[in-house]
Amino acid sequence: MSKNRTINKITSPFKSTANFLSGMVKPKIFIVLSCVTFGFMMTLLSLKLGVKVTPSTSFGESIEGVVPLWYWLGIAIMIGAISYMMAHLDERNLRIPFLISCAMLVFSMRSVLAILSPFPIVQDTWGQIYRNEFWRKYGIFSQAGLEYFSQGYARGWPVSFILAYLITSAGIPVYAFYKWAPIIILILNLIVIYFLFKELANDKIGMVSAFLFTLLNTAGFFPLHYSPQTLGALFYLVAMYALVKAYKTRKLKHLGFALFSIFAVVLTHHMSTFFLGISLGGVYLSRYVLDLQKKMDVRNRWLSFTVKLDTFIKFSLPLSLFTFALWYFYGFIVYRFDATWMLTRIMQLLATRQPQYAAGYYERYLFLSPLMQFSILIFPAFILTTSVIFLLGRVLKKESLEGYLLFTTGWATALVLAFIFGNVVYGNFIEPVRALEIVAVALSPASALFLLRIFETKSPYKKGLITILLTIVAFFSVFSIYRAAQTIVYFEPPWWMSLFNPP
């Protein structure tokens, strides 16, 4: 009898797995996943077998000429299959295949340089490799290692550097880590976005928001190379998720997780910390604006709306203040230069009232080709347009707004105001590309609701038109990501790598 019980205990996980797989592997799911996999393999094989990059190749500025037609066809097939699944998200067995498909799409769109280039991209990455190899050769806790650790970026925001050191010390090849870590982190970002908006709204909003993240067209807040801001962006999203989770459960362990994730952002990247504090302040602002509207008699005005009070973070303001206070004191204790520089700039502005405006980012934009200019704007324009159409439609029809929509609108509005203030007053203090990316993430639920309304209709023409539009956005996103990469495909490592003999 005991033998039978033991056998049942052993076989029960296998039975559960078999039942789960049998529920997923249905004809419809099998066909859709087969289409996604076919498109995925088409993109990878077309890059690996159909592209020959040489030192004379002007890769970034001619990506549409270097990357073969089969790559673009593979992307289109994947988006077509994902669009089909968006019309059937009420079927629970499609949800895991949907997220897997989104992860495959992110990989196909973001890994072009990692596949084509034999070495990591972006000059900043080589500086990190030098530091990593220095620590691995002399030891991070040796006198030489500690002296090098105390310099600059690594001292101020050490988490990403220490993590890279630990992973490569565990046996992961250095070049492989720095080439593929950004892609892995981007996929983790996608997963966190799904859980964030699932917790904030619902499962369908979480999935479509994750899909919209795959189309993100820039490399500022979510860069192509491994850096403090790459990891800081991930921790930023984790902190937002932890905040929502703590509010909904009212459990001390989740509040502790939120505080820990904020601390992780502070230790990882300074601008991610700034954006986190601004975002939490915007969440509080959304509740304050709603309270003001309730006190005013707006029933007879055309811009009148009601909100279902289901998702508001009451302690977002204290956490915003906690984020800035922690950042401030950490800066003065550990990395005094950063905090002193920022405080000095603010005091100069208050004392002299003379802004230090510089239009460097915009001047560079004006000198770009028309295709590049258009490719930079198309994704944020798509998110903003679809979000505004949905939100204004709700307001004009006197339909109530879910609380999470006002939550995310406040989140995005605070970032927009910070962007305007930072660029007009401080002179590009808040980098435009980074701010646009986070605003796009914050507006994802409203854009997701717009897409769901389209794909849940019975009109094949509307679905087909939106699918074509999404494919065009994806194509231009690839252009935007890589067209500026003209000089970042490396064909040999710098001379000093021979000092370390990396694996």
C-alpha positions in Angstrom: 0.0 0.0 0.0 2.8 2.4 0.9 4.5 1.6 -2.4 1.4 2.6 -4.3 1.2 5.9 -2.3 4.9 6.6 -3.1 4.3 5.9 -6.8 1.2 8.1 -6.8 3.2 11.0 -5.2 5.9 10.6 -7.9 3.6 10.4 -10.8 1.2 13.1 -9.7 3.5 16.0 -10.9 3.8 14.2 -14.2 0.1 13.8 -14.5 -0.5 17.5 -13.7 2.1 18.5 -16.3 0.5 16.2 -18.9 -3.0 17.5 -18.1 -1.7 21.1 -18.4 0.0 20.4 -21.8 -3.0 18.5 -23.1 -5.2 21.5 -22.3 -2.8 23.8 -24.1 -2.1 21.7 -27.2 -5.4 22.1 -29.0 -5.6 22.5 -32.7 -6.1 26.2 -32.6 -3.3 26.8 -30.1 -1.0 24.4 -32.0 -1.6 26.3 -35.3 -1.1 29.7 -33.8 2.1 28.7 -31.9 3.4 27.0 -35.1 2.9 30.3 -37.0 4.8 32.3 -34.3 7.5 29.7 -34.1 7.8 29.7 -37.9 8.1 33.5 -38.0 10.6 33.4 -35.1 12.8 30.8 -36.8 12.6 32.8 -40.1 13.9 35.9 -38.4 16.8 34.1 -36.7 17.9 32.1 -39.7 17.6 35.0 -42.1 20.0 36.9 -39.8 22.4 34.1 -39.2 22.5 32.7 -42.8 21.5 35.7 -45.0 23.6 38.6 -43.5 27.3 39.1 -44.0 28.5 42.1 -42.0 32.1 43.2 -42.7 34.2 46.2 -41.5 33.0 48.1 -44.5 29.3 47.6 -43.8 27.4 50.7 -42.8 25.1 48.6 -40.7 22.9 50.9 -38.7 22.1 53.5 -41.4 21.2 50.7 -43.9 19.5 48.1 -41.8 16.6 47.9 -44.3 19.2 47.0 -46.9 21.4 44.7 -44.9 18.6 42.7 -43.2 16.9 40.4 -45.7 13.3 40.4 -46.7 12.7 37.1 -44.8 13.4 38.8 -41.5 10.7 41.4 -42.0 8.3 38.7 -43.2 9.0 36.7 -40.1 8.2 39.7 -37.9 4.9 40.2 -39.8 3.9 36.6 -39.4 4.5 36.8 -35.6 2.5 40.0 -35.2 -0.3 38.5 -37.3 -0.5 35.4 -35.1 -0.4 37.6 -31.9 -3.1 39.8 -33.3 -5.3 36.7 -33.8 -4.8 35.7 -30.2 -5.8 39.2 -29.0 -9.3 38.5 -30.4 -9.5 35.3 -28.3 -7.9 36.2 -24.9 -11.1 35.2 -23.1 -9.9 31.6 -23.7 -7.6 31.0 -20.8 -5.5 28.4 -22.5 -4.3 31.0 -25.0 -2.7 33.2 -22.3 0.6 31.4 -21.8 1.1 30.9 -25.6 0.4 34.7 -26.0 3.1 35.7 -23.5 5.5 33.2 -25.0 4.8 34.7 -28.4 5.5 38.2 -27.1 8.8 37.1 -25.6 9.8 35.6 -28.9 8.9 38.8 -30.7 11.0 40.8 -28.3 13.9 38.5 -29.0 13.5 38.8 -32.7 13.3 42.6 -32.7 16.0 43.3 -30.2 18.7 40.7 -30.8 19.8 41.7 -34.3 23.1 43.2 -33.2 23.8 40.4 -30.7 23.4 37.9 -33.5 25.4 39.8 -36.2 28.2 41.2 -34.1 30.8 38.9 -32.6 31.4 41.3 -29.7 29.2 43.4 -27.3 27.9 46.7 -28.7 28.3 50.3 -27.5 31.5 51.8 -26.3 30.3 52.1 -22.7 30.0 48.4 -22.5 33.8 47.9 -23.1 34.5 50.1 -20.1 32.3 47.8 -18.0 34.1 44.8 -19.4 37.5 46.3 -18.4 36.2 46.9 -14.9 34.8 43.3 -14.7 38.1 41.8 -16.0 40.1 43.9 -13.6 38.1 42.6 -10.6 38.3 39.0 -11.9 42.1 39.2 -12.2 43.0 41.1 -9.0 39.9 40.3 -6.9 37.1 42.7 -6.0 38.1 42.8 -2.4 41.9 43.2 -3.0 43.4 46.6 -2.5 43.6 47.3 -6.2 40.0 46.0 -6.7 38.6 48.2 -3.9 40.5 51.2 -5.2 39.0 50.7 -8.6 35.6 50.0 -7.1 35.7 53.4 -5.4 35.9 55.3 -8.7 32.9 56.9 -10.4 29.9 54.9 -11.6 30.6 51.7 -9.8 30.8 53.4 -6.4 27.7 55.4 -6.9 25.4 52.7 -8.4 27.2 49.3 -7.7 24.4 46.7 -8.3 24.7 46.1 -12.0 28.5 46.0 -11.9 28.6 43.5 -9.0 25.9 41.4 -10.7 27.9 41.2 -13.9 31.0 40.3 -11.9 29.3 37.5 -10.0 27.7 36.0 -13.1 30.8 36.0 -15.2 32.8 34.7 -12.2 30.4 31.7 -12.1 31.5 30.6 -15.6 29.4 32.6 -18.0 31.7 33.9 -20.8 32.2 37.6 -20.6 31.3 38.4 -24.2 28.2 36.2 -24.1 27.0 37.9 -20.9 27.3 41.4 -22.2 25.8 40.5 -25.6 22.8 38.6 -24.3 22.0 40.1 -20.8 20.1 43.1 -22.3 17.8 40.8 -24.3 17.1 38.6 -21.2 16.4 41.7 -19.1 14.0 43.0 -21.8 12.1 39.8 -21.6 12.0 40.1 -17.8 10.7 43.6 -18.3 7.9 42.2 -20.5 7.0 39.7 -17.8 7.0 42.3 -15.0 4.8 44.6 -17.1 2.3 41.8 -17.5 2.2 41.2 -13.8 2.1 44.9 -13.0 -1.0 45.6 -15.2 -2.6 42.3 -14.4 -2.4 43.3 -10.7 -3.5 46.9 -11.4 -6.2 46.1 -13.9 -6.9 42.5 -15.1 -5.3 39.6 -17.0 -6.2 40.8 -20.5 -4.9 44.3 -19.9 -1.7 42.8 -18.6 -1.2 40.7 -21.7 -1.9 43.4 -24.3 0.3 45.9 -22.4 3.1 43.3 -22.5 2.6 43.0 -26.3 2.7 46.8 -26.7 6.1 46.8 -24.9 7.5 44.5 -27.6 6.9 47.3 -30.1 8.9 49.9 -28.0 11.1 51.6 -30.6 13.9 53.4 -28.6 16.9 52.4 -26.5 17.0 55.1 -23.8 15.3 53.9 -20.6 15.3 50.3 -21.9 18.7 50.3 -23.7 20.3 47.7 -26.1 23.4 47.3 -24.0 24.0 46.1 -20.5 24.4 49.1 -18.1 23.2 50.4 -14.8 20.1 51.9 -16.5 19.3 48.6 -18.1 19.0 46.9 -14.7 17.6 50.1 -13.1 14.6 50.0 -15.6 13.8 46.5 -14.5 13.9 47.4 -10.8 11.8 50.5 -11.6 9.0 48.3 -13.0 9.4 45.8 -10.1 9.0 48.7 -7.7 5.8 49.8 -9.3 4.4 46.3 -9.3 5.4 45.9 -5.6 3.6 49.1 -4.7 0.4 48.0 -6.3 0.7 44.6 -4.7 1.2 46.0 -1.3 -1.8 48.3 -1.6 -4.1 45.5 -2.7 -3.0 42.9 -0.2 -2.3 45.2 2.8 0.4 42.7 3.9 3.5 43.8 5.6 5.7 41.4 3.5 4.5 43.1 0.3 5.2 46.6 1.7 8.6 45.3 2.7 9.1 44.1 -0.8 8.1 47.5 -2.2 10.6 49.3 0.1 13.4 46.8 -0.8 12.7 47.3 -4.5 12.9 51.1 -4.1 16.3 50.6 -2.4 17.4 48.4 -5.2 16.6 51.2 -7.7 18.5 53.7 -5.7 21.6 51.5 -5.6 21.4 50.7 -9.3 20.8 53.9 -11.3 20.3 57.6 -10.4 17.9 58.6 -13.3 15.8 55.5 -12.8 15.5 56.6 -9.1 14.4 60.1 -10.2 11.8 58.7 -12.6 10.5 56.4 -9.9 10.0 59.2 -7.4 8.2 61.3 -10.1 6.0 58.4 -11.1 4.9 57.8 -7.5 4.2 61.5 -7.1 2.0 61.3 -10.2 0.0 58.4 -8.8 -0.8 60.5 -5.8 -1.6 63.5 -8.0 -4.3 61.5 -9.8 -6.2 60.9 -6.6 -5.9 64.5 -5.6 -7.3 65.7 -9.0 -10.2 63.3 -8.5 -10.9 64.7 -5.1 -10.9 68.2 -6.5 -13.3 67.2 -9.2 -15.7 65.8 -6.7 -15.8 69.0 -4.8 -16.7 71.0 -7.9 -20.0 70.9 -9.6 -19.2 69.5 -12.9 -22.4 67.6 -13.7 -23.5 70.1 -16.3 -20.1 70.5 -18.0 -19.2 68.6 -21.1 -16.0 67.3 -19.6 -17.6 65.3 -16.8 -16.6 61.8 -15.8 -16.9 59.4 -12.9 -14.3 57.0 -11.7 -14.7 53.6 -10.1 -12.6 53.8 -7.0 -11.0 50.4 -7.2 -7.3 51.2 -7.6 -5.7 54.1 -5.8 -2.4 54.0 -4.0 -3.0 56.1 -0.8 0.6 55.8 0.4 2.2 56.6 -2.9 3.1 60.1 -1.8 5.0 58.9 1.3 6.8 56.4 -0.9 7.7 59.1 -3.4 9.2 61.2 -0.6 10.9 58.1 0.8 12.5 57.5 -2.7 13.8 61.0 -3.0 15.0 61.1 0.6 16.8 57.8 0.3 18.4 58.9 -3.0 19.5 62.2 -1.4 21.1 60.8 1.7 22.6 57.9 -0.2 24.1 60.3 -2.6 25.7 62.4 0.2 27.0 59.4 2.1 28.2 57.1 -0.7 28.5 59.2 -3.9 28.6 62.8 -2.8 29.4 64.2 -6.3 26.1 63.3 -7.8 24.0 64.7 -5.0 26.1 67.8 -4.7 26.0 68.5 -8.4 22.2 68.2 -8.7 21.6 70.3 -5.6 24.0 73.0 -6.8 22.1 73.2 -10.1 18.8 73.6 -8.4 20.1 76.2 -6.0 21.7 78.2 -8.9 18.3 78.2 -10.6 16.5 79.4 -7.5 19.1 82.1 -6.8 19.7 83.5 -10.3 16.5 82.4 -12.1 18.5 81.9 -15.2 17.7 78.6 -16.9 20.5 76.7 -18.6 18.7 75.7 -21.7 20.5 73.7 -24.4 18.8 72.2 -27.4 21.3 69.5 -28.1 18.8 66.6 -28.4 16.5 68.5 -30.7 19.2 69.8 -32.9 20.5 66.2 -33.4 16.9 65.1 -34.2 16.5 67.8 -36.9 19.7 66.6 -38.7 18.4 63.0 -38.9 16.9 61.6 -42.1 13.1 61.9 -42.6 12.8 58.1 -42.2 14.7 58.2 -38.9 12.6 61.1 -37.6 9.4 59.3 -38.5 10.6 56.0 -37.0 11.4 57.6 -33.7 7.9 59.2 -33.4 5.7 56.4 -34.7 5.5 54.2 -31.6 4.9 57.0 -29.0 2.4 58.6 -31.5 0.6 55.3 -31.7 0.4 54.8 -28.0 -0.6 58.4 -27.4 -3.3 58.5 -30.1 -4.9 55.2 -29.2 -4.9 56.2 -25.5 -6.4 59.6 -26.1 -9.1 58.2 -28.4 -10.1 55.6 -25.8 -10.1 58.0 -22.8 -11.8 60.8 -24.6 -14.4 58.4 -25.9 -15.2 57.2 -22.4 -15.5 60.8 -21.1 -17.6 62.1 -24.0 -19.9 59.1 -23.7 -20.3 59.8 -20.0 -18.9 56.3 -19.2 -17.1 55.8 -15.9 -13.4 55.3 -15.9 -11.8 52.5 -14.0 -9.5 53.6 -11.2 -6.4 52.1 -12.8 -6.9 54.4 -15.9 -6.7 57.5 -13.8 -3.8 55.9 -11.9 -1.8 55.4 -15.1 -2.8 58.8 -16.5 -1.5 60.5 -13.4 1.7 58.3 -13.6 2.2 59.4 -17.3 1.2 63.1 -16.7 3.8 63.5 -13.9 6.5 62.2 -16.3 5.3 64.5 -19.1 5.4 67.6 -16.7 8.9 66.5 -15.5 10.0 66.2 -19.1 8.7 69.7 -20.0 10.2 71.3 -16.9 13.5 69.5 -17.2 14.0 70.4 -20.9 12.9 74.0 -20.7 14.5 74.9 -17.4 17.5 72.7 -16.9 18.5 72.1 -20.4 17.8 68.4 -21.3 18.2 67.4 -17.7 15.6 64.7 -18.3 16.5 62.9 -21.4 13.6 63.0 -23.9 14.0 59.4 -25.1 13.9 58.0 -21.6 10.9 60.0 -20.6 9.0 59.0 -23.7 9.5 55.3 -23.1 8.2 55.4 -19.6 5.2 57.5 -20.6 4.4 54.9 -23.3 4.5 52.1 -20.7 2.3 54.1 -18.3 -0.3 54.7 -21.1 -0.3 51.0 -22.2 -3.5 50.0 -20.4 -5.5 52.7 -22.2 -4.0 51.8 -25.5 -4.6 48.1 -24.6 -8.3 48.8 -24.1 -8.5 50.5 -27.5 -6.9 47.4 -29.1 -9.2 45.0 -27.2 -12.3 46.9 -28.4 -11.1 46.5 -32.0 -10.2 42.9 -31.8 -13.3 41.9 -29.9 -15.6 43.3 -32.6 -16.9 41.0 -35.4 -15.5 43.2 -38.2 -12.6 41.5 -40.0 -11.7 44.7 -41.7 -11.0 46.6 -38.5 -9.0 43.7 -37.2 -7.0 43.4 -40.4 -6.4 47.2 -40.6 -5.1 47.3 -37.0 -2.9 44.2 -37.6 -1.3 46.0 -40.6 -0.8 49.1 -38.6 0.9 47.1 -35.8 3.2 45.5 -38.3 4.1 48.9 -39.7 4.8 50.2 -36.2 7.0 47.1 -35.5 9.0 47.6 -38.8 9.7 51.3 -38.0 10.6 50.3 -34.4 13.3 48.1 -35.7 14.5 51.0 -37.9 14.5 53.4 -34.9 16.4 51.0 -32.7 19.2 50.1 -35.1 19.5 52.9 -37.7 21.6 55.0 -35.3 23.9 52.0 -34.7 26.2 52.8 -37.7 29.4 52.5 -35.7 28.6 50.1 -32.9 29.2 46.7 -34.6 32.7 45.7 -33.4 34.9 43.3 -35.3 37.7 43.0 -32.8 38.1 43.8 -29.1 40.3 46.7 -27.9 44.0 46.1 -27.4 43.7 46.0 -23.6 41.6 42.9 -23.6 44.8 40.9 -24.2 45.9 41.9 -20.7 43.1 39.8 -19.2 42.7 36.9 -21.6 38.9 36.7 -21.2 37.2 33.4 -21.9 
